Structures are given as structure tokens and as C-alpha cells.
Amino acid sequence: MSEKPDLIIENGSLKMDGSGGNHYYEFVKGNYKYVCYLNILGTADTSPAILSVYKDNKEILNMSAEIR
């Protein structure tokens, strides 16, 4: 946590996903888009968060994440 981050993204937008509380944050930097999904409702197998990264609107990363 004391290391300098490799990437800082700002000015994201909050998007609500239905009425159950699930939502996501979307950030754009150059030709990259970063989307962090927060899963409030789901099953026991649902990841609490998912990070997706897109380059030129093509998904290049999709991974489960933890909320800390």
C-alpha cells in the first residue's frame, strides 16, 4: 500500500444496474475503459466485485475482485 500506483483514473461515472443495488463505476482514459461492477445481490458463488478492462471497445480483461 505504500508503493506509488501504476495508474490513476479519475472522473468516473456511477451507473445503477436495476433496483436491487447492483451498480458499477465506469472510467475512461484514452482508448481504455475500466468498469468496476459491485454485486450487492447475487448467489453465494457471485463475486463481490468484477473488474473489466476494454481497449478500443474490445474486452481485454475480466476478473473477480474483492472489496477492501
Helices and strands as residue ranges (DSSP letters): E 13-16, E 23-29, E 32-38, E 49-55, E 58-65
